[in-house]
């Protein structure tokens, strides 16, 4: 079913129909903002383009269980926020609304 798939040790993947593997989005902390992106480079580019300001010397990849403050005032684990956004984007696609499934987005902020 998933012939010719090569994953490096430590890479995390989820299955997305027709034998296609897409990497899980990860959470990256840039200052107090937590951004979901496929790679650290994408998170940095998103920060520069959408937020502006200087990037810190170290960009930290956060575990999925870290809790973040959301825009609506709730506190949720990183993975729950990523799943919510991915579910919303999948719903848009099902309704025929074009959207980039794996474009970076702000998960929330650290307290």
C-alpha positions in Angstrom: 0.0 0.0 0.0 2.7 2.5 1.0 5.5 1.3 -1.3 8.6 3.4 -1.8 8.1 5.4 1.3 11.3 6.5 3.1 11.2 8.2 6.5 14.2 9.2 8.4 14.5 8.2 12.0 12.6 10.6 14.2 10.3 11.9 11.5 6.6 11.8 12.3 4.1 11.2 9.6 0.3 10.8 9.4 -1.5 9.1 6.6 -3.6 11.2 4.2 -5.4 8.9 1.7 -4.2 7.4 -1.6 -0.9 6.2 0.0 0.4 9.7 0.6 2.4 10.5 3.8 2.5 14.1 5.0 4.6 15.2 7.9 2.8 16.2 11.1 2.9 19.9 11.8 5.2 20.8 14.7 5.0 23.7 17.2 7.8 26.2 17.3 8.2 28.9 20.0 9.4 32.3 18.6 9.5 34.7 21.6 6.1 34.1 23.3 4.3 33.1 20.1 3.8 29.5 19.2 3.5 28.8 15.5 2.5 25.5 13.8 4.5 24.7 10.7 6.0 21.7 8.9 9.6 23.0 9.4 11.5 25.5 11.6 12.3 27.4 8.4 8.6 27.8 7.5 7.8 29.0 11.1 10.6 31.6 10.8 9.4 32.8 7.4 5.8 33.0 8.7 7.0 35.0 11.7 9.0 37.5 9.6 6.1 38.0 7.1 3.1 38.0 9.4 4.4 39.3 12.7 7.7 41.1 12.0 10.4 41.8 14.4 13.7 40.0 15.0 14.0 36.3 15.4 15.6 34.9 18.5 18.9 33.0 18.3 17.2 29.8 19.2 13.8 28.5 17.9 12.5 25.9 20.3 10.3 23.0 19.0 7.7 22.4 21.6 6.1 19.1 22.7 2.4 18.5 21.8 1.3 18.4 25.5 2.5 22.0 26.2 -0.5 24.2 26.9 -0.9 27.6 25.2 -3.2 30.5 25.7 -5.6 30.8 22.7 -7.1 33.9 21.2 -10.5 33.1 22.8 -8.9 33.0 26.3 -8.9 29.3 26.7 -5.8 27.2 27.5 -5.3 24.1 25.3 -2.6 21.6 24.5 -0.6 22.4 21.3 -1.8 19.2 19.6 -5.5 20.0 20.3 -5.0 23.4 18.6 -3.3 21.9 15.6 -6.0 19.3 15.3 -8.7 22.0 15.5 -7.1 24.1 12.7 -6.5 21.0 10.5 -10.2 19.9 11.0 -11.4 23.4 10.0 -9.2 23.5 7.0 -10.4 20.0 5.9 -14.0 21.3 6.3 -13.2 24.2 4.1 -11.8 21.9 1.4 -14.8 19.6 1.7 -17.1 22.6 1.1 -15.0 23.5 -2.0 -13.3 26.5 -0.4 -9.7 26.6 -1.5 -7.2 26.6 1.3 -3.6 25.4 1.8 -3.9 22.6 4.3 -0.3 22.8 5.6 0.4 26.6 5.7 1.8 27.8 9.0 -0.5 29.4 11.6 -0.4 30.9 15.1 -1.4 28.3 17.7 -1.4 30.7 20.7 1.0 32.2 23.2 2.9 30.9 26.1 1.7 32.2 29.5 
